[in-house]
Amino acid sequence: MLDIQVKNKLIKITGPDRYLDRPEELACYAYDAFVVEALPDAVMFPKTTREVSDILKIASKFKLPITGRGAGTSVCGAPVPIQHGIVLCFSKMDTIIEVNTRDRYIVVQPGVVNGDIQNALAPFGFFYPPDPGSMNTSTIGGNIAQNAGGPRCLKYGVTVDYVLGMEVVLASGKIIRFGSKNVKDVTGYKLSSLFCGSEGTLGIITEATLKVLPKPETVKTLMVTFDNLDNTANAVTDIIGSGILPAAMELMDQMTLNAIEDSANLGLNREAQGSLLIEIDGVKEACEKEMKNIIKKVKENGAIHIQEATSDKEREKLWAARRSAYGVFAKLAPDIVSEDVTVPVSKVPLMIRKIVEITDKYKLKAGVLAHAGDGNMHPMIPADRENKEEWQRVEKAFSEIFQAAAELGGTLSGEHGIGLAKSSYLHLVMNKDTIDFMKTIKQAVDPDLILNPGKFV
Ligand SMILES: Cc1cc2nc3c(=O)[nH]c(=O)nc-3n(C[C@H](O)[C@H](O)[C@H](O)COP(=O)(O)OP(=O)(O)OC[C@H]3O[C@@H](n4cnc5c(N)ncnc54)[C@H](O)[C@@H]3O)c2cc1C
């Protein structure tokens, strides 16, 4: 509970309608899509940068934790207010400020949903490449804070590659602006890279200028199934190794295919041990040539069924299957843990074998879903956190999966971030001096440690 005088000061900023502190209201902001929950003392809905700045000045004076929140779709506990304090929810800062396709940028407030950006750009024949599976819900503030990726990031890169400029409110309440609307800008430190992936621990994002691209002339989509998971993974490394760069290359194992089929009845091959959803885009002639080469490669790796989408409707159906994977898995048990270890693409077959070996060892039902073309694995384990014995096996399995990824020269997270889920594993991929360097930055920017405390740094 906040001190009544502090509460009154905060209410003065937004008015009582945008300040919540009843337990039943706070409960809605206590969780994300991970498995840890914590109640904030209050939730506020700022509408302007000035309001954010005024709230942070008070938070700084009274040393109150501040946790930013977009849509709460993080899968690593990043927006969970583990040390309580105030949650700043950005659902009322959701304006698209400017669309400029001539100079190829869009300016947005942090609460704008990724999918709304795509819809705003579509009439101009443009798109914003980062496409997290949560794109119809998750916000740009959350995407930047997590440096989100998605299927087509294989070819196009992740959020950090598209942030041209930002406005950020620091813990002190000071407002800083960096970057610009220029595609090229090497004026000073590349601060957008520092804030991308910082999980709200360095500052609160109140505006972003994002690079946008013209839509490719042609898109071709292929669903390929295999009777062997090794062959599926080997096809990935063969295609990438041959110099073809698809826009997306998504791998699903048999359990994932069946979970989708049980839920959506899309006609997927239930017998297949593995599948690849491959998409290429670009100039028509180049796409046709690449598609031929891809088909040759998957056949060489024992593909049993190849289906090319012949219309936008068919293409959308294939993608709907892929996007529903997390949701259908979440129905299999009270909880679901989905991780995203990432390895060099040549190690994809080995890492998949390791994941299967480890989850079998701990007698866990697990599905493998991967943005396989960039080595980003999403092992998903449905389980029940109330079942202590089972939960211990889940934790041990993930600990070994992180270790295995590190041993293969991989990393803990390709896109989901660290949050609460993986902070105790940083040492596997970073030495102490590197972790200390991040702490030095945090201490310099937020000396009272009020911004999203208790997270990875
Ligand atoms: C079904 C499903 C599919 C997903 N697919 C993908 C995927 O393909 N790729 C991927 O990368 N992720 C994916 N995710 C994870 C998640 O959607 C992303 O991490 C997303 O970027 C989170 O956005 P959000 O708006 O929900 O942010 P939240 O979850 O609310 O917050 C995430 C972090 O951002 C911080 N934050 C939010 N707004 C601000 C702000 N204005 N200023 C400073 N910090 C802020 C929060 O404090 C927190 O640390 C998926 C999640 C689900 C549930």
The ligand as a Tripos MOL2 file, in Angstrom:
@<TRIPOS>MOLECULE
LIG
   53    58     1     0     0
SMALL
NO_CHARGES

@<TRIPOS>ATOM
      1 C1          1.4810  -16.3620  -27.8670 C.3       1 LIG1
      2 C2          2.7630  -15.5830  -27.7330 C.ar      1 LIG1
      3 C3          3.6110  -15.5410  -28.8130 C.ar      1 LIG1
      4 C4          4.8110  -14.8120  -28.7240 C.ar      1 LIG1
      5 N1          5.6400  -14.7720  -29.8040 N.ar      1 LIG1
      6 C5          6.7800  -14.0580  -29.7480 C.ar      1 LIG1
      7 C6          7.6440  -13.9990  -30.8720 C.ar      1 LIG1
      8 O1          7.3910  -14.6000  -31.9230 O.2       1 LIG1
      9 N2          8.7670  -13.2400  -30.7550 N.ar      1 LIG1
     10 C7          9.0670  -12.5560  -29.6050 C.ar      1 LIG1
     11 O2         10.0850  -11.8670  -29.5740 O.2       1 LIG1
     12 N3          8.2770  -12.6240  -28.5260 N.ar      1 LIG1
     13 C8          7.1330  -13.3400  -28.5600 C.ar      1 LIG1
     14 N4          6.3180  -13.4020  -27.4550 N.ar      1 LIG1
     15 C9          6.7140  -12.6750  -26.2190 C.3       1 LIG1
     16 C10         6.1010  -11.2570  -26.0680 C.3       1 LIG1
     17 O3          4.9370  -11.1340  -26.8400 O.3       1 LIG1
     18 C11         7.1000  -10.1850  -26.4740 C.3       1 LIG1
     19 O4          8.1810  -10.1630  -25.5590 O.3       1 LIG1
     20 C12         6.5160   -8.7740  -26.5560 C.3       1 LIG1
     21 O5          7.5060   -7.9110  -27.0450 O.3       1 LIG1
     22 C13         5.9970   -8.2190  -25.2260 C.3       1 LIG1
     23 O6          5.2330   -7.0490  -25.5000 O.3       1 LIG1
     24 P1          4.1280   -6.5350  -24.4810 P.3       1 LIG1
     25 O7          3.5230   -5.3080  -25.0360 O.co2     1 LIG1
     26 O8          3.1950   -7.6130  -24.1250 O.co2     1 LIG1
     27 O9          5.0520   -6.1480  -23.2530 O.3       1 LIG1
     28 P2          4.9350   -6.5940  -21.7310 P.3       1 LIG1
     29 O10         4.9090   -8.0660  -21.6410 O.co2     1 LIG1
     30 O11         3.8450   -5.8550  -21.0650 O.co2     1 LIG1
     31 O12         6.3080   -6.0430  -21.1640 O.3       1 LIG1
     32 C14         7.5190   -6.5780  -21.5830 C.3       1 LIG1
     33 C15         8.6750   -5.7530  -21.0280 C.3       1 LIG1
     34 O13         8.6340   -4.4700  -21.5850 O.3       1 LIG1
     35 C16         8.6440   -3.4770  -20.5610 C.3       1 LIG1
     36 N5          7.8870   -2.3510  -21.0770 N.ar      1 LIG1
     37 C17         6.6640   -2.3370  -21.6410 C.ar      1 LIG1
     38 N6          6.3520   -1.1140  -22.0690 N.ar      1 LIG1
     39 C18         7.4070   -0.3300  -21.7880 C.ar      1 LIG1
     40 C19         7.7150    1.0530  -21.9930 C.ar      1 LIG1
     41 N7          6.8650    1.8830  -22.5800 N.pl3     1 LIG1
     42 N8          8.9130    1.5180  -21.5560 N.ar      1 LIG1
     43 C20         9.8120    0.6900  -20.9660 C.ar      1 LIG1
     44 N9          9.5800   -0.6040  -20.7480 N.ar      1 LIG1
     45 C21         8.3970   -1.1140  -21.1540 C.ar      1 LIG1
     46 C22         8.0320   -4.1610  -19.3590 C.3       1 LIG1
     47 O14         8.4390   -3.5570  -18.1440 O.3       1 LIG1
     48 C23         8.6140   -5.5560  -19.5180 C.3       1 LIG1
     49 O15         9.9220   -5.5760  -18.9900 O.3       1 LIG1
     50 C24         5.1410  -14.1350  -27.5150 C.ar      1 LIG1
     51 C25         4.2710  -14.1950  -26.4180 C.ar      1 LIG1
     52 C26         3.0940  -14.9230  -26.5200 C.ar      1 LIG1
     53 C27         2.1840  -14.9680  -25.3330 C.3       1 LIG1
@<TRIPOS>BOND
     1     1     2 1
     2     2     3 ar
     3     2    52 ar
     4     3     4 ar
     5     4     5 ar
     6     4    50 ar
     7     5     6 ar
     8     6     7 ar
     9     6    13 1
    10     7     8 2
    11     7     9 ar
    12     9    10 ar
    13    10    11 2
    14    10    12 ar
    15    12    13 ar
    16    13    14 ar
    17    14    15 1
    18    14    50 ar
    19    15    16 1
    20    16    17 1
    21    16    18 1
    22    18    19 1
    23    18    20 1
    24    20    21 1
    25    20    22 1
    26    22    23 1
    27    23    24 1
    28    24    25 2
    29    24    26 1
    30    24    27 1
    31    27    28 1
    32    28    29 2
    33    28    30 1
    34    28    31 1
    35    31    32 1
    36    32    33 1
    37    33    34 1
    38    33    48 1
    39    34    35 1
    40    35    36 1
    41    35    46 1
    42    36    37 ar
    43    36    45 ar
    44    37    38 ar
    45    38    39 ar
    46    39    40 ar
    47    39    45 ar
    48    40    41 1
    49    40    42 ar
    50    42    43 ar
    51    43    44 ar
    52    44    45 ar
    53    46    47 1
    54    46    48 1
    55    48    49 1
    56    50    51 ar
    57    51    52 ar
    58    52    53 1
@<TRIPOS>SUBSTRUCTURE
     1 LIG1         1 GROUP 0 **** ****
